[in-house]
């Protein structure tokens, strides 16, 4: 199923992704650090929500209390919970 998450406190404005059970596919960040976020999207494709959360949760960007990667974990866990 396709999801869109509106990010909070980061440069990207939203994240689109597909969730097939707990497998993540087709992550696309809108805005933010283009090259880095393309890399994150590529690296997480095919991983489970739990694996991504373990690696990316609580990563901070500079002085911010969050990051685009952390926002992805929030989005994925929210979508997984809503899908159940």
HUTANOR-V802858 format. One record per residue. N is the residue number from 1. SS is DSSP state (2 for helix, 1 for strand, 0 for the rest). PHI is phi in whole degrees, 0 to 359 (999 if undefined). Layout:
n=N ss=SS phi=PHI
n=N ss=SS phi=PHI
This chain:
n=1 ss=0 phi=999
n=2 ss=1 phi=270
n=3 ss=1 phi=229
n=4 ss=1 phi=232
n=5 ss=1 phi=237
n=6 ss=1 phi=275
n=7 ss=0 phi=285
n=8 ss=0 phi=227
n=9 ss=0 phi=80
n=10 ss=0 phi=227
n=11 ss=0 phi=287
n=12 ss=1 phi=288
n=13 ss=1 phi=267
n=14 ss=1 phi=198
n=15 ss=1 phi=226
n=16 ss=1 phi=254
n=17 ss=1 phi=198
n=18 ss=1 phi=251
n=19 ss=1 phi=235
n=20 ss=1 phi=248
n=21 ss=0 phi=70
n=22 ss=0 phi=247
n=23 ss=1 phi=265
n=24 ss=1 phi=261
n=25 ss=1 phi=221
n=26 ss=1 phi=55
n=27 ss=1 phi=287
n=28 ss=1 phi=221
n=29 ss=1 phi=269
n=30 ss=1 phi=251
n=31 ss=1 phi=86
n=32 ss=0 phi=84
n=33 ss=0 phi=279
n=34 ss=2 phi=311
n=35 ss=2 phi=297
n=36 ss=2 phi=297
n=37 ss=2 phi=285
n=38 ss=2 phi=294
n=39 ss=2 phi=296
n=40 ss=2 phi=302
n=41 ss=2 phi=301
n=42 ss=2 phi=293
n=43 ss=2 phi=291
n=44 ss=2 phi=270
n=45 ss=0 phi=300
n=46 ss=0 phi=92
n=47 ss=0 phi=273
n=48 ss=1 phi=278
n=49 ss=2 phi=302
n=50 ss=2 phi=297
n=51 ss=2 phi=296
n=52 ss=2 phi=294
n=53 ss=2 phi=299
n=54 ss=2 phi=301
n=55 ss=2 phi=275
n=56 ss=2 phi=248
n=57 ss=0 phi=298
n=58 ss=0 phi=69
n=59 ss=0 phi=288
n=60 ss=0 phi=250
n=61 ss=0 phi=248
n=62 ss=0 phi=57
n=63 ss=0 phi=274
n=64 ss=0 phi=287
n=65 ss=0 phi=273
n=66 ss=0 phi=212
n=67 ss=0 phi=207
n=68 ss=2 phi=298
n=69 ss=2 phi=297
n=70 ss=2 phi=295
n=71 ss=2 phi=299
n=72 ss=2 phi=299
n=73 ss=2 phi=297
n=74 ss=2 phi=297
n=75 ss=2 phi=299
n=76 ss=2 phi=295
n=77 ss=2 phi=294
n=78 ss=2 phi=295
n=79 ss=2 phi=296
n=80 ss=2 phi=298
n=81 ss=2 phi=295
n=82 ss=2 phi=294
n=83 ss=2 phi=285
n=84 ss=0 phi=274
